């Protein structure tokens, strides 16, 4: 339909107004492309869910009947990293403000701290 509008309704023309040839996708081609795209998305989501599960298994938390949601997993991981950062800084006698309330700066402070040593 788009080709017909672009070419003034001429169904026989397969060229765009710029003179470059464009292939008209058949319904079979479109279906195949859609199925391939769906499969790629399924694989991507499967990998992402596996990564979340791996993260759930390494962060300490109270075992619940239901698995942690993705947002709960990310929040716990963030808090765990902040806690470990605070412990590392305290153990190495770093003189940085507390990790809480530093926003995104705590990561760069930790990086700078260990770059100096």
Secondary structure, DSSP 8 states (H G I E B T S, - for coil): -HHHHHTTT-TT--B-TTS-B-----HHHHHHHHHHHHHHHHHHHHHHHHHHHHHHHHS-----SS---HHHHHHHHHHHHHHHHHHHHHHTT-----STT-TTHHHHHHHHHHHH-
